[in-house]
Amino acid sequence: APADGVKPQSLAATLLGKAPLTPSSELPDLNASTPQPTLSSAARALTTLLSTAQAGQAGQLALIGKTALFGNAAPDTADLAHKLQDSISKSGLFYESHVAEWVKGDRPLADLMREPQMQRLMQQGAETARAATNGPDLSAAQMVNQQLHTQEQNRVLWNGQAWPGQQMQWEVQRDQREGGRGGEADEQAQPIWRSGVRFRLPLLGAVSAAVTLIGDQVHIQVQTDSDGSATTLRAWAGQLESAMAAAGAQLSSLTISQEDGDAG
């Protein structure tokens, strides 16, 4: 066949073709008494980690909130913001950078003690004994997988309860500007942050809100699954704008629409 008609080999096939081959006469005999191959505990941990990574690509890896952000009473805004920050900051996703801050004296040790990695370190003796009989603790591998996913996607997902019985999905993402050429110009460019929440509320139904921050500009897009809910939310739009202005965050744009795209 002509050279231009030959399909190029994959990298794996190329490397396999260069690997040394063992003569068949030197290979061990295989029979009914040959023991079945087994994986070491480290190999099992790596297999689980890779399987979890593949599942995370098909679905989406998310942090799971263990407790509701606030009770049934109306939340204090500053306290709610602090709890939202803690749910991400102390999740373990950014543990290594927090250790670096502690080394420089910019973060107290008490903060590190609350993160999952430090909690596991404090229980190392018990975990060592358990690993000897049951294999390694795979929660550490799952955390590594979440860290890699966050680093690659520039996105954090959180699933939990806003208040008891009310599910909430929260997403935070940092966008990279398209067409950037790198260098000092890109470093000085204003970052674009996107934050989105999703609820299914008893009276309003499905509601989602997307907040985009570009420097000091705040843009909010709200979508509902019914025109009646959109009308209700529009009636409160002025109060939202006033509250944000009082908090020092000027609202640049607000769009409230039904999911079919009817803008408001």
C-alpha positions as a Markdown table, in Angstrom:
| # | Residue | x | y | z |
|---|---|---|---|---|
| 1 | Ala | 0.0 | 0.0 | 0.0 |
| 2 | Pro | 1.3 | 3.5 | -0.7 |
| 3 | Ala | 2.8 | 5.3 | 2.3 |
| 4 | Asp | 0.1 | 8.1 | 2.4 |
| 5 | Gly | -2.6 | 5.4 | 2.6 |
| 6 | Val | -1.2 | 3.8 | 5.8 |
| 7 | Lys | -3.2 | 4.8 | 8.9 |
| 8 | Pro | -0.8 | 6.2 | 11.6 |
| 9 | Gln | -0.4 | 4.2 | 14.7 |
| 10 | Ser | -1.6 | 5.4 | 18.1 |
| 11 | Leu | 1.0 | 6.4 | 20.7 |
| 12 | Ala | 0.2 | 3.2 | 22.7 |
| 13 | Ala | 0.8 | 1.0 | 19.6 |
| 14 | Thr | 4.0 | 2.8 | 18.9 |
| 15 | Leu | 5.3 | 2.3 | 22.4 |
| 16 | Leu | 4.2 | -1.3 | 22.4 |
| 17 | Gly | 6.1 | -1.9 | 19.2 |
| 18 | Lys | 9.3 | -0.6 | 20.8 |
| 19 | Ala | 8.9 | -2.7 | 24.0 |
| 20 | Pro | 11.3 | -5.7 | 24.4 |
| 21 | Leu | 9.6 | -9.0 | 23.9 |
| 22 | Thr | 10.2 | -12.1 | 26.1 |
| 23 | Pro | 10.8 | -15.3 | 24.1 |
| 24 | Ser | 7.9 | -17.8 | 24.6 |
| 25 | Ser | 10.4 | -20.4 | 25.9 |
| 26 | Glu | 11.2 | -18.1 | 28.9 |
| 27 | Leu | 7.6 | -17.4 | 29.9 |
| 28 | Pro | 6.3 | -19.3 | 32.9 |
| 29 | Asp | 3.9 | -22.2 | 32.4 |
| 30 | Leu | 0.2 | -21.6 | 33.1 |
| 31 | Asn | -1.9 | -24.4 | 34.4 |
| 32 | Ala | -4.8 | -25.1 | 36.8 |
| 33 | Ser | -2.5 | -24.6 | 39.8 |
| 34 | Thr | -1.4 | -21.1 | 38.8 |
| 35 | Pro | -2.7 | -18.6 | 41.4 |
| 36 | Gln | -5.1 | -16.0 | 40.2 |
| 37 | Pro | -3.5 | -12.5 | 39.8 |
| 38 | Thr | -4.4 | -10.0 | 42.6 |
| 39 | Leu | -4.1 | -6.2 | 42.9 |
| 40 | Ser | -2.2 | -4.6 | 45.7 |
| 41 | Ser | -4.1 | -2.2 | 48.0 |
| 42 | Ala | -2.4 | 0.7 | 46.3 |
| 43 | Ala | -3.4 | -0.6 | 42.8 |
| 44 | Arg | -7.0 | -1.0 | 44.1 |
| 45 | Ala | -7.0 | 2.6 | 45.3 |
| 46 | Leu | -5.7 | 3.9 | 42.0 |
| 47 | Thr | -8.4 | 1.8 | 40.1 |
| 48 | Thr | -11.1 | 3.4 | 42.3 |
| 49 | Leu | -9.7 | 6.8 | 41.8 |
| 50 | Leu | -9.7 | 6.4 | 38.0 |
| 51 | Ser | -13.2 | 4.9 | 38.0 |
| 52 | Thr | -14.4 | 7.8 | 40.1 |
| 53 | Ala | -12.8 | 10.3 | 37.7 |
| 54 | Gln | -14.5 | 8.7 | 34.7 |
| 55 | Ala | -17.9 | 8.8 | 36.5 |
| 56 | Gly | -17.2 | 12.4 | 37.4 |
| 57 | Gln | -16.7 | 13.3 | 33.8 |
| 58 | Ala | -20.0 | 11.6 | 32.8 |
| 59 | Gly | -21.8 | 13.3 | 35.7 |
| 60 | Gln | -20.5 | 16.1 | 37.8 |
| 61 | Leu | -18.4 | 15.9 | 40.9 |
| 62 | Ala | -20.0 | 18.0 | 43.7 |
| 63 | Leu | -19.4 | 18.8 | 47.3 |
| 64 | Ile | -22.1 | 17.6 | 49.6 |
| 65 | Gly | -23.4 | 19.9 | 52.3 |
| 66 | Lys | -23.9 | 18.0 | 55.5 |
| 67 | Thr | -26.1 | 20.5 | 57.3 |
| 68 | Ala | -28.6 | 23.2 | 56.1 |
| 69 | Leu | -27.1 | 26.6 | 55.6 |
| 70 | Phe | -29.7 | 28.2 | 57.9 |
| 71 | Gly | -32.8 | 27.3 | 59.8 |
| 72 | Asn | -36.4 | 28.0 | 59.0 |
| 73 | Ala | -36.2 | 31.6 | 60.2 |
| 74 | Ala | -35.1 | 34.4 | 57.9 |
| 75 | Pro | -31.3 | 34.3 | 57.7 |
| 76 | Asp | -28.9 | 37.0 | 58.6 |
| 77 | Thr | -27.3 | 38.1 | 55.2 |
| 78 | Ala | -23.8 | 38.4 | 56.6 |
| 79 | Asp | -24.0 | 35.0 | 58.4 |
| 80 | Leu | -25.4 | 33.3 | 55.3 |
| 81 | Ala | -22.6 | 34.7 | 53.2 |
| 82 | His | -20.1 | 33.5 | 55.8 |
| 83 | Lys | -21.6 | 30.0 | 55.7 |
| 84 | Leu | -21.5 | 29.8 | 51.9 |
| 85 | Gln | -17.9 | 30.8 | 51.9 |
| 86 | Asp | -17.0 | 28.2 | 54.6 |
| 87 | Ser | -18.8 | 25.5 | 52.7 |
| 88 | Ile | -16.2 | 25.9 | 49.9 |
| 89 | Ser | -13.2 | 27.2 | 51.7 |
| 90 | Lys | -13.1 | 24.5 | 54.3 |
| 91 | Ser | -14.2 | 21.7 | 52.0 |
| 92 | Gly | -10.6 | 20.5 | 51.5 |
| 93 | Leu | -10.5 | 21.5 | 47.8 |
| 94 | Phe | -7.9 | 24.2 | 48.5 |
| 95 | Tyr | -6.1 | 22.6 | 51.4 |
| 96 | Glu | -2.6 | 22.8 | 49.9 |
| 97 | Ser | -2.8 | 26.5 | 49.2 |
| 98 | His | -4.1 | 27.0 | 52.7 |
| 99 | Val | -1.1 | 25.2 | 54.1 |
| 100 | Ala | 1.1 | 27.5 | 52.1 |
| 101 | Glu | -0.7 | 30.5 | 53.6 |
| 102 | Trp | -0.2 | 29.0 | 57.1 |
| 103 | Val | 3.5 | 28.6 | 56.5 |
| 104 | Lys | 3.7 | 32.3 | 55.6 |
| 105 | Gly | 1.7 | 33.3 | 58.7 |
| 106 | Asp | -1.4 | 34.4 | 56.7 |
| 107 | Arg | -3.7 | 31.7 | 58.0 |
| 108 | Pro | -4.2 | 30.4 | 61.6 |
| 109 | Leu | -3.6 | 26.7 | 62.4 |
| 110 | Ala | -7.2 | 26.5 | 63.7 |
| 111 | Asp | -8.5 | 27.0 | 60.2 |
| 112 | Leu | -6.5 | 24.0 | 58.9 |
| 113 | Met | -7.7 | 21.8 | 61.7 |
| 114 | Arg | -11.2 | 22.0 | 60.4 |
| 115 | Glu | -10.4 | 20.7 | 56.9 |
| 116 | Pro | -10.9 | 17.0 | 55.9 |
| 117 | Gln | -7.2 | 16.4 | 55.3 |
| 118 | Met | -6.2 | 17.5 | 58.8 |
| 119 | Gln | -9.1 | 15.6 | 60.3 |
| 120 | Arg | -7.8 | 12.4 | 58.6 |
| 121 | Leu | -4.3 | 13.1 | 59.8 |
| 122 | Met | -5.5 | 13.3 | 63.4 |
| 123 | Gln | -7.1 | 9.9 | 63.0 |
| 124 | Gln | -4.1 | 8.4 | 61.2 |
| 125 | Gly | -3.5 | 5.7 | 63.8 |
| 126 | Ala | -7.0 | 4.3 | 63.5 |
| 127 | Glu | -7.0 | 4.5 | 59.8 |
| 128 | Thr | -3.6 | 2.6 | 59.6 |
| 129 | Ala | -5.1 | -0.2 | 61.6 |
| 130 | Arg | -8.2 | -0.3 | 59.4 |
| 131 | Ala | -6.2 | -0.2 | 56.2 |
| 132 | Ala | -4.2 | -3.3 | 57.3 |
| 133 | Thr | -7.4 | -5.3 | 57.2 |
| 134 | Asn | -9.8 | -3.5 | 54.9 |
| 135 | Gly | -7.6 | -1.7 | 52.5 |
| 136 | Pro | -6.8 | 2.1 | 52.2 |
| 137 | Asp | -9.2 | 4.9 | 52.9 |
| 138 | Leu | -10.6 | 5.9 | 49.5 |
| 139 | Ser | -12.1 | 9.2 | 50.7 |
| 140 | Ala | -8.6 | 10.7 | 50.3 |
| 141 | Ala | -8.5 | 9.5 | 46.7 |
| 142 | Gln | -12.0 | 10.9 | 46.1 |
| 143 | Met | -10.9 | 14.3 | 47.4 |
| 144 | Val | -7.9 | 14.3 | 45.1 |
| 145 | Asn | -10.2 | 13.5 | 42.2 |
| 146 | Gln | -12.4 | 16.5 | 43.2 |
| 147 | Gln | -9.4 | 18.8 | 43.4 |
| 148 | Leu | -8.2 | 17.7 | 40.0 |
| 149 | His | -11.7 | 18.2 | 38.5 |
| 150 | Thr | -11.9 | 21.7 | 40.1 |
| 151 | Gln | -8.5 | 22.7 | 38.8 |
| 152 | Glu | -9.3 | 21.5 | 35.3 |
| 153 | Gln | -12.8 | 22.9 | 35.0 |
| 154 | Asn | -12.3 | 26.1 | 37.1 |
| 155 | Arg | -15.6 | 25.3 | 38.6 |
| 156 | Val | -16.9 | 24.2 | 42.0 |
| 157 | Leu | -20.3 | 22.4 | 42.5 |
| 158 | Trp | -22.1 | 22.2 | 45.8 |
| 159 | Asn | -25.3 | 20.2 | 46.6 |
| 160 | Gly | -27.0 | 20.6 | 50.0 |
| 161 | Gln | -29.9 | 22.2 | 51.8 |
| 162 | Ala | -30.6 | 25.9 | 52.0 |
| 163 | Trp | -32.8 | 25.3 | 55.0 |
| 164 | Pro | -34.2 | 22.0 | 56.4 |
| 165 | Gly | -36.0 | 20.1 | 53.6 |
| 166 | Gln | -35.1 | 22.6 | 50.8 |
| 167 | Gln | -32.6 | 21.3 | 48.3 |
| 168 | Met | -30.2 | 23.7 | 46.7 |
| 169 | Gln | -27.6 | 23.4 | 43.9 |
| 170 | Trp | -24.8 | 26.0 | 43.8 |
| 171 | Glu | -22.1 | 26.5 | 41.2 |
| 172 | Val | -19.2 | 28.9 | 41.1 |
| 173 | Gln | -17.0 | 29.2 | 38.0 |
| 174 | Arg | -14.2 | 31.5 | 36.9 |
| 175 | Asp | -14.2 | 32.1 | 33.1 |
| 176 | Gln | -11.0 | 32.6 | 31.1 |
| 177 | Arg | -11.3 | 35.4 | 28.6 |
| 178 | Glu | -11.4 | 34.2 | 25.0 |
| 179 | Gly | -8.7 | 35.3 | 22.7 |
| 180 | Gly | -6.2 | 36.0 | 25.4 |
| 181 | Arg | -2.6 | 36.0 | 24.4 |
| 182 | Gly | -1.1 | 35.7 | 27.9 |
| 183 | Gly | 1.4 | 38.0 | 29.5 |
| 184 | Glu | 0.9 | 41.1 | 31.6 |
| 185 | Ala | -2.2 | 42.3 | 29.7 |
| 186 | Asp | -4.1 | 39.1 | 30.6 |
| 187 | Glu | -3.0 | 39.3 | 34.3 |
| 188 | Gln | -4.4 | 42.8 | 34.6 |
| 189 | Ala | -7.7 | 42.0 | 32.9 |
| 190 | Gln | -10.7 | 41.9 | 35.1 |
| 191 | Pro | -11.7 | 38.3 | 36.0 |
| 192 | Ile | -15.2 | 37.0 | 35.1 |
| 193 | Trp | -16.9 | 35.1 | 37.9 |
| 194 | Arg | -20.2 | 33.2 | 37.4 |
| 195 | Ser | -22.3 | 31.9 | 40.2 |
| 196 | Gly | -25.6 | 30.0 | 39.8 |
| 197 | Val | -28.2 | 28.5 | 42.2 |
| 198 | Arg | -31.1 | 26.2 | 41.5 |
| 199 | Phe | -34.1 | 25.6 | 43.7 |
| 200 | Arg | -37.5 | 23.9 | 43.5 |
| 201 | Leu | -39.6 | 26.0 | 45.8 |
| 202 | Pro | -43.1 | 25.1 | 47.2 |
| 203 | Leu | -44.8 | 28.2 | 45.8 |
| 204 | Leu | -42.6 | 29.4 | 42.9 |
| 205 | Gly | -41.6 | 26.0 | 41.5 |
| 206 | Ala | -38.3 | 25.6 | 39.7 |
| 207 | Val | -36.2 | 28.7 | 40.0 |
| 208 | Ser | -32.6 | 29.3 | 38.9 |
| 209 | Ala | -30.5 | 32.4 | 39.1 |
| 210 | Ala | -27.2 | 33.1 | 37.3 |
| 211 | Val | -25.0 | 35.9 | 38.7 |
| 212 | Thr | -22.1 | 37.2 | 36.5 |
| 213 | Leu | -19.4 | 39.5 | 38.1 |
| 214 | Ile | -17.2 | 41.5 | 35.8 |
| 215 | Gly | -15.1 | 43.8 | 37.9 |
| 216 | Asp | -17.7 | 46.0 | 39.7 |
| 217 | Gln | -20.5 | 45.0 | 37.3 |
| 218 | Val | -23.2 | 42.6 | 38.6 |
| 219 | His | -25.5 | 41.0 | 36.1 |
| 220 | Ile | -28.3 | 38.7 | 37.2 |
| 221 | Gln | -30.5 | 36.3 | 35.1 |
| 222 | Val | -33.4 | 34.5 | 36.7 |
| 223 | Gln | -35.4 | 31.8 | 35.1 |
| 224 | Thr | -38.6 | 30.1 | 36.3 |
| 225 | Asp | -40.8 | 27.2 | 35.0 |
| 226 | Ser | -44.0 | 29.3 | 35.0 |
| 227 | Asp | -45.1 | 32.7 | 33.8 |
| 228 | Gly | -46.9 | 33.3 | 37.1 |
| 229 | Ser | -43.7 | 32.8 | 39.1 |
| 230 | Ala | -41.8 | 35.2 | 36.8 |
| 231 | Thr | -44.5 | 37.8 | 37.3 |
| 232 | Thr | -44.2 | 37.5 | 41.1 |
| 233 | Leu | -40.4 | 37.8 | 41.0 |
| 234 | Arg | -40.6 | 40.9 | 38.7 |
| 235 | Ala | -42.8 | 42.6 | 41.3 |
| 236 | Trp | -39.9 | 42.3 | 43.8 |
| 237 | Ala | -37.2 | 43.3 | 41.4 |
| 238 | Gly | -37.1 | 46.9 | 42.8 |
| 239 | Gln | -36.5 | 45.6 | 46.3 |
| 240 | Leu | -33.7 | 43.4 | 45.1 |
| 241 | Glu | -32.0 | 46.4 | 43.4 |
| 242 | Ser | -32.3 | 48.6 | 46.5 |
| 243 | Ala | -30.9 | 45.8 | 48.7 |
| 244 | Met | -27.9 | 45.3 | 46.5 |
| 245 | Ala | -27.3 | 49.1 | 46.3 |
| 246 | Ala | -27.4 | 49.3 | 50.1 |
| 247 | Ala | -24.8 | 46.4 | 50.2 |
| 248 | Gly | -22.5 | 48.3 | 47.9 |
| 249 | Ala | -23.1 | 46.1 | 44.9 |
| 250 | Gln | -24.7 | 48.1 | 42.1 |
| 251 | Leu | -26.9 | 46.0 | 39.9 |
| 252 | Ser | -25.9 | 46.5 | 36.2 |
| 253 | Ser | -28.7 | 44.3 | 34.7 |
| 254 | Leu | -31.5 | 42.1 | 35.8 |
| 255 | Thr | -33.5 | 39.7 | 33.5 |
| 256 | Ile | -36.4 | 37.6 | 34.8 |
| 257 | Ser | -37.9 | 35.1 | 32.3 |
| 258 | Gln | -39.8 | 31.9 | 31.9 |
| 259 | Glu | -37.6 | 29.0 | 30.8 |
| 260 | Asp | -39.0 | 29.2 | 27.2 |
| 261 | Gly | -37.0 | 32.5 | 26.9 |
| 262 | Asp | -39.7 | 35.1 | 27.3 |
| 263 | Ala | -37.7 | 38.0 | 28.7 |
| 264 | Gly | -38.8 | 40.3 | 31.4 |
